[in-house]
Amino acid sequence: MPGSTNSEDISERFVRSVAAKDSAALKELLAPAVNFRALTPGRAWESDSADSVVDDVILGTWFAPDRSITQILAIECARVGPVDHVGYRFRATLPDGEFVIEQQAYLRIDGGRICWLRVLCSGFVHDE
């Protein structure tokens, strides 16, 4: 539901926006000065700008134009004390085949926007 401040709804909208590669929706969900940290198999990521998180990291590198998310396989939302958690799994197509990717995200929401975001990523795993 657009405009909702429900944390589970915001978490799910975040996942669906990533899967759709919807830059505008992601930037609407993230606070402009989001505190972002992430860990992928090959690198640690840090940013304090929604524009950078979306344009340089999520859509610019992790899910670049040559990486198609073809299916959302799972979305699971929960709370860990004052922190929201969303785990999600995608099926993706890269130039060298089909893959599955799973991410675990922890987030805090202020004023209906994600102001603090931590992501742990499995990397692209061959879909066997």
DSSP file (Angstrom, degrees, kcal/mol; ACC not computed):
  #  RESIDUE AA STRUCTURE BP1 BP2  ACC     N-H-->O    O-->H-N    N-H-->O    O-->H-N    TCO  KAPPA ALPHA  PHI   PSI    X-CA   Y-CA   Z-CA
    1    1 A M    >         0   0    0      0, 0.0     3,-1.8     0, 0.0    12,-0.1   0.000 360.0 360.0 360.0 116.9    0.0    0.0    0.0
    2    2 A P  T 3   +     0   0    0      0, 0.0     0, 0.0     0, 0.0     0, 0.0  -0.237 360.0  16.1 -58.2 138.5    1.7    3.2   -1.2
    3    3 A G  T 3  S+     0   0    0      1,-0.3     7,-0.0   109,-0.1     2,-0.0   0.397  87.1 147.7  82.9  -2.7    2.6    5.6    1.6
    4    4 A S    <   -     0   0    0     -3,-1.8    -1,-0.3     1,-0.1     0, 0.0  -0.352  37.2-161.9 -67.1 144.9    2.3    3.1    4.4
    5    5 A T        +     0   0    0      4,-0.0   107,-0.2    -2,-0.0     2,-0.2   0.321  48.8 127.1-106.9   5.8    4.5    3.5    7.4
    6    6 A N     >  -     0   0    0      1,-0.1     4,-2.6     2,-0.1     5,-0.2  -0.467  60.6-138.1 -61.9 127.7    4.0   -0.1    8.6
    7    7 A S  H  > S+     0   0    0      1,-0.2     4,-2.5     2,-0.2     5,-0.2   0.870 101.2  49.8 -63.1 -38.1    7.5   -1.6    9.0
    8    8 A E  H  > S+     0   0    0      2,-0.2     4,-2.4     1,-0.2    -1,-0.2   0.911 112.3  48.7 -66.2 -39.8    6.6   -5.0    7.5
    9    9 A D  H  > S+     0   0    0      2,-0.2     4,-2.7     1,-0.2    -2,-0.2   0.918 111.8  48.7 -63.7 -43.7    5.0   -3.2    4.5
   10   10 A I  H  X S+     0   0    0     -4,-2.6     4,-2.2     2,-0.2    -2,-0.2   0.911 111.1  50.7 -63.5 -42.3    8.1   -1.0    4.0
   11   11 A S  H  X S+     0   0    0     -4,-2.5     4,-1.9    -5,-0.2    -2,-0.2   0.932 113.1  44.9 -60.9 -46.1   10.4   -4.0    4.2
   12   12 A E  H  X S+     0   0    0     -4,-2.4     4,-2.6     1,-0.2     5,-0.2   0.897 111.4  52.7 -66.9 -39.7    8.4   -5.9    1.6
   13   13 A R  H  X S+     0   0    0     -4,-2.7     4,-2.3     1,-0.2    -1,-0.2   0.877 106.6  54.9 -62.1 -36.4    8.2   -2.8   -0.6
   14   14 A F  H  X S+     0   0    0     -4,-2.2     4,-2.3     2,-0.2    -2,-0.2   0.953 110.3  45.1 -59.4 -49.9   12.0   -2.5   -0.4
   15   15 A V  H  X S+     0   0    0     -4,-1.9     4,-2.6     1,-0.2    -2,-0.2   0.933 114.4  47.7 -61.0 -47.3   12.4   -6.1   -1.6
   16   16 A R  H  X S+     0   0    0     -4,-2.6     4,-1.9     1,-0.2    -1,-0.2   0.843 110.9  52.0 -65.5 -33.0    9.9   -5.7   -4.4
   17   17 A S  H  X>S+     0   0    0     -4,-2.3     5,-2.6    -5,-0.2     4,-0.5   0.886 109.9  48.7 -70.0 -38.6   11.5   -2.4   -5.5
   18   18 A V  H ><5S+     0   0    0     -4,-2.3     3,-1.3     3,-0.2    -2,-0.2   0.957 112.0  49.2 -61.5 -49.8   14.9   -4.1   -5.7
   19   19 A A  H 3<5S+     0   0    0     -4,-2.6    50,-0.3     1,-0.3    -2,-0.2   0.856 114.4  44.9 -59.8 -36.5   13.4   -7.0   -7.7
   20   20 A A  H 3<5S-     0   0    0     -4,-1.9    -1,-0.3    -5,-0.2    -2,-0.2   0.532 106.4-129.5 -82.5  -6.5   11.7   -4.5  -10.1
   21   21 A K  T <<5 +     0   0    0     -3,-1.3     2,-1.2    -4,-0.5    -3,-0.2   0.902  45.8 168.6  54.8  43.4   14.9   -2.4  -10.3
   22   22 A D     >< -     0   0    0     -5,-2.6     4,-2.4     1,-0.2    -1,-0.2  -0.722  16.2-178.0 -93.7  92.0   12.7    0.6   -9.5
   23   23 A S  H  > S+     0   0    0     -2,-1.2     4,-2.4     1,-0.2     5,-0.2   0.892  80.4  50.9 -57.6 -45.5   15.1    3.4   -8.7
   24   24 A A  H  > S+     0   0    0      1,-0.2     4,-1.7     2,-0.2    -1,-0.2   0.911 111.2  47.9 -63.5 -42.7   12.5    5.9   -7.9
   25   25 A A  H  > S+     0   0    0      2,-0.2     4,-1.8     1,-0.2    -1,-0.2   0.906 111.8  50.2 -65.8 -40.9   10.7    3.6   -5.5
   26   26 A L  H  X S+     0   0    0     -4,-2.4     4,-2.0     1,-0.2    -2,-0.2   0.924 110.4  49.1 -62.4 -44.1   13.9    2.7   -3.7
   27   27 A K  H  < S+     0   0    0     -4,-2.4    -1,-0.2     1,-0.2    -2,-0.2   0.813 109.7  52.8 -66.7 -29.0   14.9    6.3   -3.3
   28   28 A E  H  < S+     0   0    0     -4,-1.7    -1,-0.2    -5,-0.2    -2,-0.2   0.843 110.7  47.6 -71.7 -33.7   11.4    7.1   -1.9
   29   29 A L  H  < S+     0   0    0     -4,-1.8    85,-3.4    -5,-0.1     2,-0.3   0.813 103.7  71.4 -76.7 -31.3   11.8    4.3    0.7
   30   30 A L  E  < S-a  114   0A   0     -4,-2.0    85,-0.2    83,-0.2    20,-0.1  -0.684  86.8-118.7 -90.5 137.7   15.3    5.3    1.8
   31   31 A A  E >   -     0   0A   0     83,-3.1     3,-1.5    -2,-0.3    19,-0.2  -0.466  31.1-115.4 -63.8 144.7   15.9    8.4    3.8
   32   32 A P  E 3  S+     0   0A   0      0, 0.0    18,-2.0     0, 0.0    19,-0.3   0.845 116.6  40.7 -53.6 -35.6   18.2   10.8    1.9
   33   33 A A  E 3  S+     0   0A   0     16,-0.2    16,-0.2    17,-0.1    -2,-0.1  -0.309  86.4 170.0-107.5  47.5   21.0   10.4    4.5
   34   34 A V  E <   -     0   0A   0     -3,-1.5     2,-0.9     1,-0.1    82,-0.2  -0.295  36.0-130.7 -61.4 140.5   20.5    6.7    5.0
   35   35 A N  E     -a  116   0A   0     80,-2.5    82,-2.8    13,-0.1     2,-0.4  -0.846  39.3-178.7 -93.3 104.3   23.2    4.9    7.1
   36   36 A F  E     +aB 117  47A   0     11,-2.6    11,-2.0    -2,-0.9     2,-0.3  -0.905  17.8 162.6-118.5 132.0   24.1    2.0    4.9
   37   37 A R  E     +aB 118  46A   0     80,-2.2    82,-1.6    -2,-0.4     2,-0.3  -0.988  10.5 172.3-140.4 143.9   26.5   -0.9    5.3
   38   38 A A  E     -aB 119  45A   0      7,-2.0     7,-2.8    -2,-0.3     2,-0.4  -0.989  21.0-149.3-150.4 157.7   26.6   -4.2    3.5
   39   39 A L  E     +aB 120  44A   0     80,-2.3    82,-2.5    -2,-0.3     5,-0.2  -0.979  17.8 173.6-132.9 119.8   28.7   -7.3    3.1
   40   40 A T  E >   - B   0  43A   0      3,-2.9     3,-0.9    -2,-0.4    82,-0.1  -0.722  51.6 -92.2-113.2 169.1   28.9   -9.3   -0.1
   41   41 A P  T 3  S+     0   0    0      0, 0.0     3,-0.1     0, 0.0    81,-0.0   0.794 123.9  29.2 -54.6 -28.5   31.3  -12.2   -0.8
   42   42 A G  T 3  S+     0   0    0      1,-0.2     2,-0.3     0, 0.0    -3,-0.0   0.468 123.0  20.3-111.9  -0.4   33.9  -10.0   -2.3
   43   43 A R  E <   -B   40   0A   0     -3,-0.9    -3,-2.9     2,-0.0     2,-0.4  -0.995  56.4-127.3-166.0 151.9   33.5   -6.6   -0.6
   44   44 A A  E     -B   39   0A   0     -2,-0.3     2,-0.4    -5,-0.2    -5,-0.2  -0.880  32.7-155.7-100.7 141.5   32.2   -4.5    2.2
   45   45 A W  E     +B   38   0A   0     -7,-2.8    -7,-2.0    -2,-0.4     2,-0.3  -0.918  14.1 177.6-121.9 143.5   30.0   -1.5    1.2
   46   46 A E  E     +B   37   0A   0     -2,-0.4     2,-0.3    -9,-0.2    -9,-0.2  -0.997   9.3 151.7-144.5 141.7   29.3    1.8    3.0
   47   47 A S  E     -B   36   0A   0    -11,-2.0   -11,-2.6    -2,-0.3     3,-0.0  -0.977  31.1-162.0-160.7 157.8   27.3    4.9    2.1
   48   48 A D  S    S+     0   0    0     -2,-0.3     2,-0.4   -13,-0.2   -13,-0.1   0.041  73.0  81.9-128.0  23.7   25.4    7.7    3.7
   49   49 A S     >  -     0   0    0    -16,-0.2     4,-2.6     1,-0.1   -16,-0.2  -0.992  64.2-149.4-134.7 126.9   23.4    8.7    0.7
   50   50 A A  H  > S+     0   0    0    -18,-2.0     4,-2.6    -2,-0.4     5,-0.3   0.897 102.3  55.1 -58.3 -41.1   20.2    7.2   -0.7
   51   51 A D  H  > S+     0   0    0    -19,-0.3     4,-2.9     1,-0.2     5,-0.4   0.922 110.9  44.1 -59.6 -44.4   21.3    8.2   -4.3
   52   52 A S  H  >>S+     0   0    0      2,-0.2     4,-2.0     3,-0.2     5,-1.4   0.908 111.7  52.8 -67.2 -42.8   24.6    6.4   -3.9
   53   53 A V  I  <>S+     0   0    0     -4,-2.6     5,-3.0     3,-0.2     4,-0.5   0.933 120.1  34.1 -58.1 -46.5   23.0    3.3   -2.3
   54   54 A V  I  <>S+     0   0    0     -4,-2.6     5,-2.6     3,-0.2     6,-0.7   0.965 127.2  34.7 -75.0 -53.8   20.5    3.0   -5.2
   55   55 A D  I  <5S+     0   0    0     -4,-2.9    -3,-0.2    -5,-0.3    -2,-0.2   0.859 130.0  28.0 -75.5 -37.0   22.6    4.2   -8.2
   56   56 A D  I  <5S+     0   0    0     -4,-2.0    -3,-0.2    -5,-0.4    -1,-0.1   0.831 132.0  21.7 -95.2 -36.1   26.0    2.9   -7.3
   57   57 A V  I  >XS+     0   0    0     -5,-1.4     5,-2.8    -4,-0.5     4,-1.7   0.910 125.3  29.8 -99.5 -71.0   25.5   -0.2   -5.1
   58   58 A I  I  4XS+     0   0    0     -5,-3.0     5,-2.6     1,-0.2    -4,-0.2   0.952 138.8  14.9 -65.0 -54.5   22.1   -1.8   -5.5
   59   59 A L  I  4<S+     0   0    0     -5,-2.6    -1,-0.2    -6,-0.3    -4,-0.2   0.704 128.8  52.7 -94.0 -20.7   21.2   -1.0   -9.1
   60   60 A G  I  45S-     0   0    0     -6,-0.7    -3,-0.2    -7,-0.2    -2,-0.2   0.792 131.4   0.0 -84.8 -28.4   24.7    0.1  -10.3
   61   61 A T  I ><5S+     0   0    0     -4,-1.7     3,-1.1     3,-0.1    -3,-0.2   0.683 129.7  44.7-124.9 -62.3   26.6   -3.0   -9.1
   62   62 A W  I 3 <S+     0   0    0     -5,-2.8    -3,-0.2     1,-0.3    -4,-0.2   0.932 132.7  18.7 -58.8 -49.4   24.7   -5.8   -7.4
   63   63 A F  T 3 <S+     0   0    0     -5,-2.6    -1,-0.3    -6,-0.4     6,-0.1  -0.436  89.2 169.7-121.4  56.1   21.8   -5.8   -9.9
   64   64 A A    X   -     0   0    0     -3,-1.1     3,-2.5    -2,-0.1    -4,-0.1  -0.057  54.3 -87.1 -61.3 168.1   23.4   -4.0  -12.8
   65   65 A P  T 3  S+     0   0    0      0, 0.0    -1,-0.1     0, 0.0    -5,-0.1   0.765 127.6  57.3 -54.1 -29.3   21.6   -4.0  -16.2
   66   66 A D  T 3  S+     0   0    0      1,-0.1     2,-0.6     2,-0.0    -2,-0.1   0.407  95.1  77.1 -84.3   5.9   23.1   -7.3  -17.3
   67   67 A R    <   -     0   0    0     -3,-2.5     2,-0.5    27,-0.1    27,-0.2  -0.938  67.6-165.3-118.6 107.4   21.6   -9.0  -14.2
   68   68 A S  E     -C   93   0A   0     25,-2.6    25,-2.9    -2,-0.6     2,-0.8  -0.803  14.8-145.6 -97.6 128.1   17.9   -9.8  -14.5
   69   69 A I  E     +C   92   0A   0     -2,-0.5    23,-0.3   -50,-0.3     3,-0.1  -0.839  23.4 175.7 -87.8 113.7   15.9  -10.7  -11.4
   70   70 A T  E     +     0   0A   0     21,-2.1     2,-0.3    -2,-0.8    22,-0.2   0.655  57.8  10.7 -97.8 -18.2   13.4  -13.1  -12.9
   71   71 A Q  E     -C   91   0A   0     20,-1.5    20,-2.6   -52,-0.0     2,-0.7  -0.963  57.4-132.7-161.8 140.5   11.5  -14.2   -9.8
   72   72 A I  E     -C   90   0A   0     -2,-0.3    18,-0.2    18,-0.2     3,-0.1  -0.881  26.1-179.2 -89.9 116.7   11.1  -13.5   -6.1
   73   73 A L  E     -     0   0A   0     16,-2.8     2,-0.3    -2,-0.7    17,-0.2   0.775  61.2  -1.1 -89.7 -29.0   11.4  -16.8   -4.4
   74   74 A A  E     -C   89   0A   0     15,-1.4    15,-1.9     2,-0.0     2,-0.3  -0.978  46.8-174.2-161.9 146.0   10.9  -15.8   -0.8
   75   75 A I  E     +C   88   0A   0     -2,-0.3     2,-0.4    13,-0.2    13,-0.2  -0.950  13.6 177.8-140.4 123.4   10.2  -12.7    1.4
   76   76 A E  E     -C   87   0A   0     11,-2.7    11,-2.7    -2,-0.3     2,-0.3  -0.981   7.0-167.2-130.9 121.4   10.2  -13.2    5.2
   77   77 A C  E     +C   86   0A   0     -2,-0.4     2,-0.3     9,-0.2     9,-0.2  -0.831  18.3 147.3-108.7 145.0    9.7  -10.2    7.6
   78   78 A A  E     -C   85   0A   0      7,-2.4     7,-2.9    -2,-0.3     2,-0.4  -0.934  39.1-110.3-157.9 177.0   10.3  -10.2   11.3
   79   79 A R  E     -C   84   0A   0     -2,-0.3     2,-0.5     5,-0.2     5,-0.2  -0.954  12.5-167.1-119.0 141.8   11.4   -8.0   14.2
   80   80 A V  E >   -C   83   0A   0      3,-3.5     3,-2.0    -2,-0.4    -2,-0.0  -0.851  69.2 -66.1-123.3  90.8   14.7   -8.3   16.2
   81   81 A G  T 3  S-     0   0    0     -2,-0.5    -1,-0.1     1,-0.3     0, 0.0  -0.483 119.0 -12.8  59.8-126.4   14.0   -6.0   19.1
   82   82 A P  T 3  S+     0   0    0      0, 0.0     2,-0.4     0, 0.0    -1,-0.3   0.416 123.9  88.1 -85.0   3.5   13.7   -2.5   17.7
   83   83 A V  E <  S-C   80   0A   0     -3,-2.0    -3,-3.5    25,-0.1     2,-0.3  -0.834  71.0-135.3-108.0 137.9   15.1   -3.5   14.3
   84   84 A D  E     -CD  79 107A   0     23,-2.8    23,-2.6    -2,-0.4     2,-0.4  -0.655  18.8-159.2 -86.6 147.3   13.2   -4.8   11.4
   85   85 A H  E     +CD  78 106A   0     -7,-2.9    -7,-2.4    -2,-0.3     2,-0.4  -0.985  12.2 179.0-126.7 137.4   14.5   -7.9    9.5
   86   86 A V  E     -CD  77 105A   0     19,-2.5    19,-2.7    -2,-0.4     2,-0.4  -0.962   6.1-168.9-137.4 123.6   13.6   -8.9    6.0
   87   87 A G  E     +CD  76 104A   0    -11,-2.7   -11,-2.7    -2,-0.4     2,-0.3  -0.900  15.9 174.3-106.2 138.5   15.2  -12.0    4.3
   88   88 A Y  E     -CD  75 103A   0     15,-2.5    15,-2.6    -2,-0.4     2,-0.4  -0.994  19.9-157.7-148.3 152.6   14.6  -12.5    0.6
   89   89 A R  E     -CD  74 102A   0    -15,-1.9   -16,-2.8    -2,-0.3   -15,-1.4  -0.997  11.9-169.5-134.0 132.9   15.7  -14.8   -2.2
   90   90 A F  E     -CD  72 101A   0     11,-2.8    11,-2.3    -2,-0.4     2,-0.5  -0.874  20.6-137.1-118.5 151.6   15.7  -14.0   -5.9
   91   91 A R  E     -CD  71 100A   0    -20,-2.6   -21,-2.1    -2,-0.3   -20,-1.5  -0.925  36.6-176.3 -98.3 135.4   16.2  -16.1   -9.0
   92   92 A A  E     -CD  69  99A   0      7,-3.1     7,-3.1    -2,-0.5     2,-0.5  -0.956  25.1-142.2-137.3 152.3   18.4  -14.2  -11.4
   93   93 A T  E     +CD  68  98A   0    -25,-2.9   -25,-2.6    -2,-0.3     5,-0.2  -0.971  22.4 177.4-115.6 124.7   19.8  -14.5  -14.9
   94   94 A L  E >   - D   0  97A   0      3,-3.0     3,-2.2    -2,-0.5   -27,-0.1  -0.722  49.8 -93.4-114.4 168.7   23.3  -13.3  -15.6
   95   95 A P  T 3  S+     0   0    0      0, 0.0     3,-0.1     0, 0.0   -28,-0.1   0.789 126.3  47.7 -54.4 -26.6   25.3  -13.5  -18.9
   96   96 A D  T 3  S-     0   0    0      1,-0.2     2,-0.3     0, 0.0    -3,-0.0   0.159 122.3 -74.5-105.0  20.5   26.8  -16.8  -17.7
   97   97 A G  E <   -D   94   0A   0     -3,-2.2    -3,-3.0    29,-0.0     2,-0.3  -0.805  65.5 -30.2 134.8-169.5   23.6  -18.5  -16.5
   98   98 A E  E     +D   93   0A   0     -2,-0.3    29,-1.9    -5,-0.2     2,-0.3  -0.715  55.0 174.5 -93.0 139.8   20.9  -18.9  -13.9
   99   99 A F  E     -DE  92 126A   0     -7,-3.1    -7,-3.1    -2,-0.3     2,-0.4  -0.929  26.3-138.7-140.2 161.9   21.6  -18.1  -10.2
  100  100 A V  E     -DE  91 125A   0     25,-2.8    25,-3.0    -2,-0.3     2,-0.4  -0.966  20.6-170.8-117.8 142.2   19.9  -17.7   -6.9
  101  101 A I  E     -D   90   0A   0    -11,-2.3   -11,-2.8    -2,-0.4     2,-0.4  -0.999   2.9-166.9-134.4 137.0   20.8  -14.9   -4.5
  102  102 A E  E     -D   89   0A   0     21,-0.5    20,-2.9    -2,-0.4    21,-0.4  -0.974   5.1-175.5-124.9 139.7   19.7  -14.5   -0.9
  103  103 A Q  E     -DF  88 121A   0    -15,-2.6   -15,-2.5    -2,-0.4     2,-0.5  -0.984  14.7-154.4-132.6 146.1   20.1  -11.4    1.2
  104  104 A Q  E     -DF  87 120A   0     16,-2.6    16,-2.5    -2,-0.4     2,-0.4  -0.986  20.0-170.2-116.2 123.6   19.3  -10.7    4.8
  105  105 A A  E     -DF  86 119A   0    -19,-2.7   -19,-2.5    -2,-0.5     2,-0.4  -0.940  12.4-166.5-121.1 139.5   18.5   -7.0    5.6
  106  106 A Y  E     +DF  85 118A   0     12,-2.8    12,-2.8    -2,-0.4     2,-0.3  -0.981  22.4 172.4-120.0 133.5   18.2   -5.3    8.9
  107  107 A L  E     -DF  84 117A   0    -23,-2.6   -23,-2.8    -2,-0.4     2,-0.4  -0.973  28.8-148.5-146.7 155.3   16.7   -1.9    9.0
  108  108 A R  E     - F   0 116A   0      8,-2.2     7,-2.3    -2,-0.3     8,-1.3  -0.963  19.7-150.0-121.6 143.2   15.4    1.0   11.1
  109  109 A I  E     + F   0 114A   0     -2,-0.4     2,-0.4     5,-0.2     5,-0.2  -0.931  15.3 177.2-119.0 135.6   12.6    3.2    9.9
  110  110 A D  E >  S- F   0 113A   0      3,-2.7     3,-1.3    -2,-0.4    -2,-0.0  -0.986  74.8  -5.9-137.2 125.0   12.0    6.8   10.9
  111  111 A G  T 3  S-     0   0    0     -2,-0.4     3,-0.1     1,-0.2    -1,-0.1   0.817 129.9 -55.8  63.2  30.2    9.2    8.9    9.5
  112  112 A G  T 3  S+     0   0    0      1,-0.2     2,-0.3  -107,-0.2    -1,-0.2   0.565 119.2  99.3  80.7   8.3    8.2    6.2    7.1
  113  113 A R  E <  S- F   0 110A   0     -3,-1.3    -3,-2.7  -108,-0.1     2,-0.6  -0.941  81.2-106.4-129.1 151.5   11.6    5.9    5.5
  114  114 A I  E     +aF  30 109A   0    -85,-3.4   -83,-3.1    -2,-0.3    -5,-0.2  -0.639  40.2 168.2 -75.3 116.5   14.5    3.5    6.0
  115  115 A C  E     +     0   0A   0     -7,-2.3   -80,-2.5    -2,-0.6     2,-0.3   0.595  67.1  34.6-105.6 -15.2   17.2    5.5    7.8
  116  116 A W  E     +aF  35 108A   0     -8,-1.3    -8,-2.2   -82,-0.2     2,-0.4  -0.983  68.5 176.7-144.5 125.8   19.5    2.6    8.8
  117  117 A L  E     -aF  36 107A   0    -82,-2.8   -80,-2.2    -2,-0.3     2,-0.4  -0.987  10.6-179.5-142.2 126.7   20.2   -0.4    6.6
  118  118 A R  E     -aF  37 106A   0    -12,-2.8   -12,-2.8    -2,-0.4     2,-0.4  -0.992  11.9-172.7-123.2 131.6   22.5   -3.4    6.9
  119  119 A V  E     -aF  38 105A   0    -82,-1.6   -80,-2.3    -2,-0.4     2,-0.4  -0.985  12.7-167.5-130.4 135.2   22.6   -6.1    4.3
  120  120 A L  E     -aF  39 104A   0    -16,-2.5   -16,-2.6    -2,-0.4     2,-0.4  -0.990  17.9-160.7-118.7 129.2   24.3   -9.5    4.2
  121  121 A C  E     - F   0 103A   0    -82,-2.5   -18,-0.2    -2,-0.4     3,-0.1  -0.903  23.7-153.8-120.6 137.8   24.5  -11.2    0.8
  122  122 A S        -     0   0    0    -20,-2.9   -19,-0.1    -2,-0.4    -1,-0.1   0.698  46.0-129.9 -74.0 -20.7   25.1  -14.8   -0.2
  123  123 A G        -     0   0    0    -21,-0.4     2,-0.6     2,-0.1   -21,-0.5  -0.268  46.3 -45.2  84.7 174.9   26.4  -13.8   -3.6
  124  124 A F        -     0   0    0    -23,-0.1     2,-0.5    -2,-0.1   -23,-0.2  -0.716  62.1-166.3 -83.7 118.3   25.1  -15.3   -6.9
  125  125 A V  E     -E  100   0A   0    -25,-3.0   -25,-2.8    -2,-0.6    -2,-0.1  -0.901  29.1-104.8-109.3 129.6   24.9  -19.1   -6.4
  126  126 A H  E     -E   99   0A   0     -2,-0.5     2,-0.9   -27,-0.2   -27,-0.3  -0.261  31.1-127.0 -54.3 132.7   24.5  -21.3   -9.5
  127  127 A D              0   0    0    -29,-1.9   -29,-0.2     1,-0.2    -1,-0.1  -0.737 360.0 360.0 -84.6 105.3   20.9  -22.6   -9.7
  128  128 A E              0   0    0     -2,-0.9    -1,-0.2    -3,-0.0    -2,-0.1   0.431 360.0 360.0-100.6 360.0   21.4  -26.4  -10.0
